[in-house]
């Protein structure tokens, strides 16, 4: 027991496995090299007319790691880089100027720099190094925060924007706010509550964390559902209607079979639309609740005259844009359609694009329950 506990403790000192492939590693290596090269050459060129001896500072190496290797990190975003490095340098210069003891000045500078970065929402690890560097080099000229630190940071950020964009990485890493889904297993408020309890700085944004959790859930569904396909869970030989089917006949079919949707097909059984109860009620004036039943009877009753001022057949009220799925499609790929797309019925087609089945939310939930329930 003690050996197991000791081994668990020792493993905490060892590096964990990396999920980054060789291509991404080479991308980061190339970006850091190119970014620092551009920054260094431009700043060296600028340093000549300014008669400035120092044109590139060491913390830029750590900044390059963040900007090019982890561009999605909140610690690597432009304001974090520019604000964190510049403000921390100002703190370091102030401490170097006003605190005689170098050891005390170094400790105070780094501590104050972290506090200031928290306050200004630009937490950036190399900022601590920038504050420390100013103290150790006894820098007392506040203009050093502008050149080389501010200019170094700005050029490195611009290089990061260009390189990350060209290599398929969003930088700045703009967060995409997703609309809340009523069917989601967790909400943004749930994530915020957990993060508040965790109460530590995470090197990942809340929106990215939410996306990772959702994708992890999807992978879990894939693993549990295995090789289940639409043909395995669909209702076969579904009841369908054609474009010219009278409204009364379609409504009667839905009422008799207790279904809420009917695929609409052409004469070759290819899906051209879908008609639901909502399509029927959409033809009524629902602002007035009185007499809905009577208005529905008037809608579906066939007009005996040649001319009619109301819909008479299914094709006139059906939804033409209908989402279908092939019979060999993995069931797990329907998760977004049912959970976020607002779909309740999905017609299933065969290899010749002909209607062969129907999957409802009930069919999907039943399959999911069987897949995740213990045997």
Secondary structure, 3 states (H helix, E strand, C coil): CHHHHHHHHHHCCCCCCCCCCHHHHHHHHHHHHHHHHHHHHHHHHHHHHHCCCCCCCCHHHHHHHHHHHCCCCHHHCHHHHHHHHHHHHHHHHHHHHHCCCHHHHHHHHHHHHHHHHHHCCCCCHHHHHHHHHHHHCCCCCHHHHHHHHHHHHHHHHHHHHHHHHHCCCCCCCCCCCCCCCCCCCCCHHHHHHHHHHHCCCCCCCHHHHHHHHHHHHHHHHHHHHCCCEHHHHCEECCCEEECCCEHHHHHHHHHHHCCCEEEEECCCCEEEEEEEHHHHHCCCCCCCCCCHHHHHHHHHCCCCCCCCCCCCEHHHCCECCCCEEECCCEHHHHHHHHHCCCCCEEEEECCCCEEEEEEEHHHHHHHHHHHHCCC
